[in-house]
Amino acid sequence: MSIRLGGLDGLRALSITWVFLLHAAHLPGFPTWPWLRHLASTGGSGVHVFFVISGFLITWLLFNEESAHGRFDIGQFYFRRAFRILPAAFAYLLGLALLGLAKPGEIVACTLFVRNLRWFTDESPTLTSHFWSLSVEEQFYLLWPLLLRYVAARWRIPITAGLWMAAPVWRQVNMWTFGADQLNWARLDFRYDFLIAGVLLALVQREPKFRTTLGFATRHGTLGFTLGAGWLGVLCLGNLRLPGFVVVFVPSVVSALIAYLILLLVEERSKPASKLFSWPPAVALGRLSYSLYLWHQLFCLQTLWPSLQQWTWALTLSLGAAALSYHLIEQPCLTWRAILQRQFWKAPPPT
């Protein structure tokens, strides 16, 4: 089945903008409009959007390979993932190390993708704090392809759905046992349902027996997108006062709403949404999103270069650094990845 992925770049653009607002809101000159400051305060939800997109795309590519060759190659997957993630991330860390802007322990924790574990987290933000989300992703992808590879096809959807449903229960058990204030909410086991939601969407969308159900769910795409985005806004922006045993379910519901919006975009069921998220400037920003996520932290902390501590400078410098990283590191490395993949595996990479 073919899908249109262009709209996902626009969704990435929205996500990185949301995250940037979170980290730039404290800078001098940032607009004082209450609605914008409230939006910025919820910017962590932008990372959750990234997680769902990532789970969907990675699984889709794995199944493209499986459809073409009968199975997907674990070695190829880790090879591709390394070339996609490591060069830009290591370039950022090397820059921090050369400038003396990060402690050696932080650099090591980021290099090993364990920055989200309690031993390596900080009470105050640092220039590597945002690596918690990269750590969550890489820990997930260290394990998940192995499960998909060695689980019988008929069990993939039940197991994935079961894991997604188990996430809020696990959060509640931990809250009852240890107390919410004692938990490290950056751990993989507290966040994985966002990634799993994307995985489940890719699994269900490729399964013929679910096409009728999905067709019904996406029949009125513009209305569905409006309602889905509205409920997502209520849950992320609404300052809802909910009981603790309900709060643990909110991330899973949010992940499902994000997955639904992705479904509508990739199947182009809403022309206004597809047009908006395929707007060329949004697509261009979405393609810079990974490098922009890496570098924006450097320019958003008040401790650096006081003469440039304006949010407009932070935005300008972040975009400039991201563009350089994208064109000088990300793209050349992806080109070399394709060359080496053809050389060692004698097969084209999945598309």
RORO-75809 format. One record per atom (N, C-alpha, C, O): x, y, z. Coordinates in steps of 0.001 Angstrom, whole numbers, plus 500000, padded with zeros to 6 digits. Example, Ala and Ser with C-alpha at 12.3 -4.5 7.8 and 13.67 -1.06 7.14 Angstrom:
513190494310507800 512300495500507800 513200496700507800 514236496681508465 512850497750507080 513670498940507140 512900500030507870 513409501138508039 
This chain:
500844498809500000 500000500000500000 500883501245500000 501845501330500764 500554502207499145 501320503445499094 500659504491499990 499436504548500109 501483505301500606 500989506385501437 501786507635501110 502862507555500517 501267508778501492 501933510054501273 502533510516502590 501821510770503561 503869510621502605 504551510965503847 504881512451503946 505387512905504972 504600513211502890 504966514623502903 504358515386504058 505008516250504646 503094515071504393 502452515784505487 503120515582506825 502975516409507726 503860514479506970 504537514233508242 505671515221508477 505999515527509624 506278515725507393 507297516762507576 506667518018508167 507257518671509027 505465518352507702 504776519497508284 504410519265509735 504453520193510544 504050518034510075 503743517710511462 505001517788512317 504947518217513470 506125517376511756 507402517533512472 507696519013512713 508187519393513776 507393519834511724 507628521276511877 506818521834513042 507325522623513840 505569521421513132 504732521850514253 505333521380515568 505351522126516547 505827520142515595 506375519576516824 507613520330517284 507730520671518461 508548520593516358 509788521261516764 509514522713517145 510195523266518009 508526523331516510 508155524696516900 507628524710518324 507960525601519106 506809523728518659 506238523608520003 507350523418521036 507326524042522096 508321522561520728 509441522323521639 510291523583521771 510715523933522873 510541524264520660 511350525477520713 510694526528521600 511368527182522396 509374526690521465 508678527667522301 508870527356523779 509051528267524586 508832526078524140 509033525676525527 510361526181526058 510429526701527171 511423526033525268 512764526356525734 513130527828525541 514085528315526146 512373528535524698 512688529942524433 511816530906525220 512076532109525227 510778530391525888 509808531277526535 510421532128527638 509893533191527963 511531531673528217 512132532424529316 513089533516528834 513572534310529641 513367533564527538 514354534496527012 513782535912526922 512583536088526704 514642536919527090 514170538306526962 513555538562525587 514025538053524569 512510539350525586 511857539718524346 510781538759523883 510055539054522934 510666537598524547 509623536654524140 508258537297524387 508035537878525449 507339537199523416 506028537862523575 505335537467524873 505427536329525332 504648538429525442 503984538216526728 502521537799526566 501781537743527549 502108537512525353 500720537088525152 500444535850525994 501163534856525888 499413535899526826 499141534748527707 498943533433526959 499427532390527400 498235533476525826 497961532233525097 499242531601524569 499383530378524550 500199532472524130 501447531949523595 502307531370524713 502947530334524535 502323532033525851 503096531513526981 502503530202527502 503232529300527917 501185530112527475 500568528848527889 500900527743526895 501198526616527290 500849528066525604 501220527091524580 502662526645524772 502973525459524664 503543527605525057 504951527274525254 505149526368526465 506004525482526444 504378526581527501 504541525785528728 504193524317528516 504585523469529318 503463524007527452 503081522619527163 503930522021526042 503572520992525469 505053522667525729 505863522251524593 506413520844524663 506824520290523643 506429520250525853 506888518869525963 506045517913525137 506517516840524761 504804518285524851 503950517439524024 504469517330522595 504153516377521882 505272518315522180 505864518228520858 506764517017520713 506835516416519641 507455516654521790 508297515459521767 507441514214521585 507838513284520884 506271514190522210 505391513029522085 504909512851520645 504753511725520173 504676513965519951 504311513874518536 505452513233517747 505220512373516897 506685513656518033 507856513051517393 507893511546517631 508167510773516713 507617511135518857 507664509710519192 506685508910518322 507053507876517765 505438509389518208 504442508639517444 504833508594515968 504733507542515335 505276509719515415 505732509741514016 506859508740513821 506869507986512848 507799508735514741 508956507849514632 508536506388514643 508978505606513802 507678506016515600 507227504630515673 506532504196514396 506726503074513928 505721505084513833 505016504761512599 505983504591511425 505920503588510713 506868505554511221 507759505519510067 508735504347510127 508950503661509127 509321504121511293 510290503032511417 509614501694511112 510171500867510389 508440501486511649 507735500225511413 507325500099509953 507423499016509376 506871501182509354 506492501151507949 507682500746507070 507535499935506156 508853501311507350 510044500980506554 510461499522506766 510870498846505822 510356499047507994 510693497647508252 509784496706507475 510243495700506935 508499497028507418 507573496154506710 507679496306505198 507359495373504461 508127497474504723 508446497598503299 509557496623502930 509496495951501901 510571496560503787 511675495630503543 511191494188503626 511583493351502812 510348493897504597 509832492547504747 508985492150503539 509063491011503079 508176493078503024 507360492779501850 508224492511500625 507895491662499797 509341493246500517 510190493110499336 511080491876499386 511356491271498350 511536491492500590 512548490432500695 512122489250501565 512910488333501795 510895489267502043 510431488160502855 510661488350504339 509983487724505155 511584489183504695 511857489525506096 512736490765506114 513348491114505105 512799491430507260 513704492572507362 514965492157508100 514946491290508973 516046492794507729 517370492455508240 517681493320509463 517735494546509357 517884492696510614 518173493438511844 519467494228511712 519547495379512140 520482493601511116 521759494294510947 521619495546510100 522196496586510418 520847495444509014 520618496616508179 519885497710508950 520185498896508815 518917497283509761 518167498282510523 519089499077511436 519043500307511430 519926498402512222 520818499115513128 521845499945512357 522232501028512796 522279499434511213 523198500181510362 522551501485509900 523150502554510013 521330501393509381 520629502590508915 520372503554510058 520544504764509915 519962503010511189 519649503867512340 520889504612512820 520813505793513159 522023503931512852 523265504570513291 523629505731512379 523992506805512858 523535505526511062 523889506593510134 522881507732510181 523224508872509868 521663507447510562 520645508502510633 520795509352511880 520633510571511820 521103508726513013 521050509421514295 522427509891514782 522568511019515254 523428509033514669 524689509294515360 525500510469514818 525986511260515626 525679510636513511 526579511714513057 526180513094513564 527019513810514110 524923513480513397 524502514808513837 524558514927515357 524961515964515884 524153513863516066 524177513909517531 525604514016518045 525884514806518946 526501513230517478 527895513265517923 528561514587517551 529427515062518285 528178515188516436 528726516497516073 528342517541517111 529163518372517499 527091517497517559 526650518430518611 527425518195519896 527899519145520520 527558516935520294 528284516629521525 529753517004521416 530346517485522382 530342516789520252 531744517178520055 531901518685520183 532864519166520780 530952519431519619 531000520878519748 530953521323521201 531710522202521612 530058520712521982 529975521048523407 531275520706524125 531753521482524953 531846519547523809 533079519118524460 534226520066524141 534997520419525033 534352520481522893 535447521374522495 535308522752523130 536302523411523435 534061523178523327 533820524482523944 533787524409525469 533673525437526138 533886523206526018 533847523036527465 532501523374528068 532433523880529188 531433523101527346 530094523482527778 529290522338528368 528111522510528680 529899521182528526 529199520036529118 530198519211529908 531369519115529543 529727518618530990 530573517768531810 530857516450531079 530035515976530295 532028515868531346 532346514588530685 531285513515530926 530977512736530024 530726513470532138 529697512472532422 528458512651531563 527839511676531137 528095513923531307 526951514169530426 527221513665529020 526370513031528397 528418513956528530 528779513544527171 528711512021527050 528184511487526074 529248511340528045 529241509872528013 527816509347528063 527462508435527316 526997509913528936 525608509454529048 524849509665527745 524048508818527350 525095510793527072 524432511052525795 524951510120524712 524183509639523879 526242509868524724 526834508980523721 526285507572523843 526102506888522836 526021507132525061 525482505796525301 523952505783525304 523339504730525475 523345506942525117 521893507087525096 521255506551526378 520320505750526347 521787507017527490 521196506717528802 520932508012529569 520833508004530796 520820509118528845 520652510429529486 519311510539530213 519125511453531016 518388509639529951 517074509683530590 517020508920531908 515995508959532588 518083508232532287 518083507461533525 518426508359534710 519109509371534558 517949507978535884 518046508857537037 519482509237537369 519741510360537801 520398508330537175 521797508613537512 522382509737536657 523387510342537032 521760510017535516 522336510987534591 521429512183534347 521727513009533484 520333512296535083 519448513446534919 519885514562535843 520632514334536795 519421515770535564 519810516949536325 518574517651536862 517490517571536284 518762518334537970 517673519131538521 517420520366537663 516273520785537505 518488520956537104 518356522142536268 518718521798534831 519500520876534596 518158522528533863 518445522226532456 519916522426532117 520558523350532616 520429521573531282 521778521726530760 521710521620529240 520642521401528669 522846521776528604 522882521744527145 522706520342526580 522642520168525363 522627519345527450 522372517975526985 521085517397527553 520798516219527338 520303518197528273 519082517676528896 518124517086527868 517439516100528143 518078517693526681 517117517236525679 517465515875525100 516670515305524353 518634515344525428 518985514011524951 518181512916525655 518303511742525306 517366513287526635 516522512271527277 515601511612526243 515377510402526284 515070512420525315 514123511864524345 514834510980523329 514295509951522919 516034511369522921 516809510510522023 517145509197522715 517156508142522081 517419509261524006 517722508045524763 516512507116524802 516649505904524638 515325507686525018 514102506876525022 513940506171523679 513660504973523631 514116506914522595 513943506317521266 514949505207521010 514578504123520559 516218505470521293 517238504474520962 517124503233521846 517410502125521392 516714503402523087 516461502228523930 515308501413523373 515356500183523362 514278502095522914 513135501406522330 513548500637521074 513188499472520906 514308501296520195 514670500656518932 515779499623519079 516058498869518146 516398499587520227 517332498500520494 516582497187520681 517105496117520367 515351497271521195 514584496075521550 513455495762520571 513229494598520242 512747496787520105 511507496553519388 511690495803518069 510911494886517805 512670496134517223 512821495369515968 513070493884516205 512653493046515406 513746493560517295 513975492145517609 512657491434517878 512448490304517436 511767492108518609 510460491502518894 509653491319517612 509059490264517388 509637492361516766 508903492255515507 509480491153514619 508748490436513937 510786491036514642 511450490079513744 511146488643514133 510991487789513260 511057488362515423 510966486981515864 509599486579516405 509424485462516890 508635487484516323 507262487151516714 506471486821515456 506589487517514447 505675485775515509 504854485386514367 503937486543513971 503440487279514824 503726486689512675 502970487827512155 501586487942512807 501116489050513068 500941486816513068 499571486869513609 499525487405515034 498465487810515512 500681487408515722 500717487875517105 501192489317517229 501171489877518325 501614489922516140 502192491260516240 501185492295516725 501472493065517642 500012492311516112 499017493308516522 498512493054517936 498438494005518714 498158491820518318 497712491610519708 498771491999520737 498445492611521754 500028491655520488 501082491990521447 501282493497521515 501416494063522600 501302494146520357 501493495595520330 500338496311521031 500555497217521835 499118495898520722 497956496506521378 497983496258522883 497639497141523668 498394495048523284 498479494731524710 499497495600525421 499249496056526537 500638495834524792 501660496692525399 501164498132525520 501408498804526522 500460498595524476 499923499954524543 498911500083525689 498925501075526418 498052499105525845 497047499161526912 497673498974528299 497124499444529295 498807498296528364 499444498049529657 500163499283530191 500409499375531394 500505500235529320 501312501381529736 500682502191530868 501361502451531862 499408502604530763 498837503378531870 498712502567533154 498842503111534251 498461501276533021 498381500425534214 499732500392534916 499807500478536141 500797500267534131 502143500248534705 502471501577535385 503095501598536446 502050502685534770 502281503987535406 501550504072536749 502100504563537735 500307503589536773 499525503657538001 500123502775539097 500176503179540258 500567501587538735 501193500690539714 502421501354540328 502630501273541538 503220501999539517 504410502680540022 504060503867540897 504739504133541889 502998504586540532 502573505715541360 502082505233542719 502394505841543742 501315504144542737 500849503593544013 502016503084544858 502017503231546080 503007502486544197 504099501850544917 505129502849545433 505579502747546574 505500503812544596 506619504699544936 506197506151545130 506935506922545744 505039506540544627 504631507934544675 505098508668543437 506226508478542982 504231509511542891 504540510186541629 505795511038541720 506555511136540757 506018511668542901 507169512559543047 508496511820543047 509541512434542832 508475510532543279 509712509753543366 510078509074542052 511121508428541954 509229509216541053 509461508503539808 510231509345538804 510100510569538769 511025508680537999 511737509326536902 510887509170535646 510913508128534992 510127510227535315 509163510130534236 509804510140532856 509103510024531851 511119510276532791 511814510204531500 512200508777531132 512791508550530076 511875507819531984 512221506428531676 511420505903530495 510291506330530251 512018504978529774 511364504376528626 510037503737528997 509063503891528259 509965503030530106 508751502298530434 507583503212530798 506448502745530886 507838504520531013 506761505460531262 506359506230529999 505358506947530009 507121506090528925 506876506877527712 506633506024526470 506272506554525419 506825504725526578 506868503915525368 505545503853524618 505536503524523432 504412504162525283 503138504031524583 503010505004523416 502226504758522499 503771506115523428 503750507016522278 504411506346521068 503886506425519957 505534505702521271 506187504986520190 505349503794519731 505214503535518535 504789503076520702 503972501910520387 502716502305519603 502255501546518751 502168503477519886 500983503926519143 501300504063517662 500491503688516813 502477504599517350 502885504705515953 503115503343515327 502742503108514178 503732502443516089 503946501074515609 502612500406515319 502440499787514269 501671500528516239 500366499888516083 499629500437514870 498967499685514154 499738501737514633 499112502320513449 499680501703512177 498924501357511268 501007501560512101 501619500963510915 501184499515510733 500948499073509608 501076498772511835 500650497378511757 499204497259511267 498901496466510376 498328498053511860 496906497973511525 496658498454510103 495850497874509378 497355499516509705 497102500077508384 497492499118507263 496918499167506175 498453498260507523 498893497324506485 498082496022506496 498254495177505618 497218495866507466 496453494627507591 495134494749506828 494293495566507202 494926493959505766 493714494112504942 492414494013505727 491447494698505394 492366493176506764 491096492984507473 490659494215508252 489513494294508697 491567495182508423 491200496414509137 490850497552508186 490519498648508639 490916497313506863 490692498411505933 489271498976506041 489076500188505948 488294498111506235 486924498605506347 486765499508507563 486146500569507486 487334499069508691 487243499864509918 487969501194509756 487449502240510146 489158501154509188 489909502389508990 489201503303507996 489199504524508151 488599502696506973 487856503500506014 486693504233506669 486422505391506349 486013503559507581 484915504205508305 485455505319509201 484855506391509286 486578505072509866 487139506063510793 487667507298510074 487752508370510673 488022507163508801 488604508286508068 487672508819506978 488081509640506157 486429508356506969 485510508722505886 485308510228505810 485368510808504725 485072510855506934 484895512305506989 486191512906507544 486268513305508706 487197512957506678 488547513270507134 488717514648507733 489387514799508755 488125515654507119 488299517018507634 487633517176508989 488195517789509896 486429516619509125 485756516653510428 486556515868511451 486734516320512582 487046514678511057 487831513866511973 489102514564512402 489476514510513574 489775515224511460 491009515932511808 490715517091512760 491463517331513708 489629517800512501 489266518929513364 488956518455514782 489434519032515759 488146517391514883 487792516873516204 489010516280516908 489206516500518104 489834515523516163 491029514923516764 491990515972517269 492508515869518381 492233517002516438 493132518076516857 492539518852518029 493265519299518917 491202519010518026 490554519719519129 490698518989520447 491029519596521465 490448517674520435 490598516901521663 492061516850522098 492357516862523293 492966516794521136 494385516825521481 494735518137522169 495492518159523140 494174519235521654 494406520529522286 493840520590523695 494477521131524600 492646520038523885 492041520033525222 492924519275526211 493156519745527325 493415518105525806 494206517277526716 495585517866526977 496116517736528080 496168518511525970 497523519046526135 497536520463526690 498485520853527370 496495521235526408 496497522661526769 495451523018527811 495428524149528298 494583522072528162 493387522420528908 493527522629530394 492561523031531042 494712522367530973 494855522484532438 493754521705533162 493144522209534104 493513520496532720 492438519694533294 492819519209534688 493944518767534920 491891519294535584 492098518783536947 491472517388537021 490265517239537208 492309516392536873 491822515020536802 492365514209537963 493465514480538445 491610513215538419 492124512325539469 493376511592538991 493561511382537793 494220511211539924 495479510556539579 495291509306538751 496056509062537818 494278508503539075 494088507251538357 493567507498536938 493575506583536114 493112508730536639 492709509089535277 493880509693534517 494036509457533319 494700510469535210 495828511143534580 496751510151533888 497294510451532824 496937508975534476 497869508009533887 497400507522532518 498200507011531734 496096507679532225 495575507260530925 495697508354529870 495598508069528677 495911509598530286 495946510710529337 497047510538528291 496770510748527110 498299510164528658 499313509992527609 498919508973526548 499180509180525363 498295507876526962 497889506869525987 496790507400525069 496801507132523868 495844508150525627 494799508748524801 495411509763523835 495040509811522662 496350510576524332 497041511541523472 497776510825522348 497736511268521200 498442509732522665 499169508987521637 498210508454520568 498547508454519384 497027508004520972 496045507506520016 495527508629519120 495332508425517921 495305509803519689 494850510942518889 495909511359517874 495588511649516721 497173511388518303 498254511735517373 498323510713516241 498485511078515076 498200509428516589 498223508379515568 497063508561514589 497233508359513386 495904508935515084 494745509155514210 495004510311513250 494667510220512070 495594511387513738 495914512517512864 496941512113511810 496851512539510658 497910511296512197 498893510803511234 498213509972510164 498520510109508979 497290509112510571 496547508292509606 495832509170508586 495897508900507387 495156510208509041 494442511099508133 495398511818507188 495062512059506029 496586512160507678 497554512853506835 498148511937505780 498203512302504606 498594510746506185 499287509877505227 498329509297504189 498745508937503089 497044509208504542 496057508740503570 495337509901502882 494442509693502062 495741511123503228 495202512343502610 493679512368502630 493035512610501609 493118512116503800 491664512098503950 491080513480504220 489867513675504152 491948514430504526 491491515802504748 492310516727503860 493492516956504117 491692517251502829 492433518117501909 492971519372502590 494125519729502355 492184520059503426 492747521242504098 493961520902504973 494956521627504960 493880519798505733 495007519412506590 496207519013505748 497333519405506056 495985518241504691 497087517821503827 497758519032503182 498983519088503073 496951519992502760 497505521197502141 498304522004503151 499385522504502839 497775522131504357 498466522896505400 499796522256505765 500818522940505831 499791520942506003 500997520282506469 501958519941505327 503077519491505576 501539520149504095 502433519996502952 502903521349502413 503524521418501352 502605522411503141 503056523754502774 504585523744502721 505219523352503700 505201524165501601 506653524026501433 507505524549502595 508441523857502995 507231525738503160 508052526156504305 507947525208505495 508932524983506199 506745524645505724 506576523701506826 507338522420506553 507963521863507456 507293521940505296 508030520737504925 509533520963505104 510239520094505616 510020522140504676 511446522448504817 511861522476506287 512918521956506647 511030523083507132 511340523122508557 511292521729509158 512105521389510017 510335520921508706 510244519551509208 511487518746508890 511917517928509703 512068518961507731 513271518220507376 514477518650508191 515431517887508348 514439519868508708 515502520338509588 515258519955511045 516093520234511906 514127519322511329 513670519197512712 514650518444513607 514817518811514770 515301517402513095 516213516646513948 517419517492514344 517767517572515522 518053518120513361 519189518982513683 518759520189514507 519490520639515389 517567520711514216 517076521844514995 516828521434516439 517108522205517357 516309520236516650 516110519737518012 517440519632518748 517533519975519926 518464519156518051 519778519015518685 520359520359519089 520852520510520207 520306521344518189 521074522573518375 520335523691519087 520977524601519612 519008523656519124 518310524807519692 518605524987521171 518568526107521680 518899523889521868 519166523979523305 520374524868523589 520420525565524602 521352524834522683 522571525620522868 522274527109522925 522955527853523631 521270527546522192 520993528978522070 519823529439522936 519481530621522947 519213528505523660 518043528863524467 518330528949525962 517444529316526734 519543528620526384 519866528735527804 520465530108528092 521314530592527344 520025530718529160 520425532091529462 521903532234529800 522430533345529745 522574531171530141 523950531261530587 524934531529529452 526101531820529712 524488531437528202 525392531563527069 525259532921526389 524155533402526132 526408533528526105 526483534740525297 525394535753525657 524432535918524908 525540536428526794 524487537344527271 524064538391526244 522903538800526221 525005538832525386 524650539857524402 523672539347523357 523035540143522669 523542538022523226 522636537433522242 521400536832522894 520659536085522256 521179537152524149 520073536517524862 518744537192524556 518134537838525408 518323537021523327 517000537406522854 516411536201522148 517134535444521501 515116536018522265 514524534830521674 514632534841520149 514706533786519519 514640536047519558 514793536119518101 516187535681517676 516345535027516645 517205536038518467 518562535558518186 518639534050518357 519277533360517562 517993533544519386 518003532096519606 517383531374518414 517896530345517975 516285531909517892 515635531296516738 516532531355515513 516684530363514800 517127532521515266 517979532687514090 519193531769514143 519506531094513162 519871531743515273 521069530916515406 520729529428515370 521481528626514815 519605529068515959 519184527661515947 518914527193514518 519345526111514120 518199528012513755 517907527655512365 519188527585511537 519344526696510700 520107528527511773 521369528504511035 522185527264511334 522699526620510420 522307526924512616 523065525725512996 522397524467512462 523077523543512016 521059524426512505 520340523261512001 520534523094510503 520709521976510019 520506524203509763 520708524125508317 522106523611507991 522272522779507100 523109524104508710 524477523623508483 524588522137508818 525201521372508073 523997521735509935 524045520332510324 523347519454509297 523841518380508952 522207519905508813 521438519115507847 522208518939506540 522296517830506013 522761520025506023 523404519971504710 524833519446504756 525300518843503790 525529519666505863 526932519267505929 527154517932506633 528201517306506468 526163517495507423 526342516245508182 525257515226507825 525559514129507355 524001515595508050 522925514626507841 522879514104506411 522930512893506191 522785514997505446 522615514559504065 523821513811503512 523637512762502893 525057514300503704 526206513504503241 526269512121503883 526621511146503220 525931512032505163 525975510724505829 524909509786505283 525141508582505176 523738510324504934 522706509476504342 523114509000502949 522774507891502538 523844509848502230 524359509434500920 525362508295501083 525299507294500369 526280508456502021 527257507387502278 526579506131502795 527015505021502490 525530506292503564 524789505132504052 524240504313502895 524359503088502885 523640504984501922 523083504278500768 524178503576499971 523988502451499508 525327504241499810 526439503641499072 526948502395499782 527131501349499159 527175502509501088 527698501369501846 526685500236501922 527052499061501919 525416500596501992 524389499560502060 524358498739500779 524248497514500818 524457499422499645 524500498693498376 525764497846498266 525753496767497674 526862498354498849 528130497633498773 528115496355499614 528576495307499162 527582496445500840 527682495320501766 526478494390501719 526611493192501971 525294494931501398 524107494093501408 523585493766500007 522695492932499844 524144494428499011 523789494154497617 522287494293497370 521731493637496489 521647495143498146 520205495355497959 519887496818498241 520505497421499119 518943497396497519 518597498787497778 517930498941499123 517241498031499582 518126500095499770 517457500320501053 515955500432500862 515498500841499795 515175500071501887 513714500189501785 513292501627501652 513944502516502199 512214501875500935 511706503238500762 510240503291501147 509620504352501072 
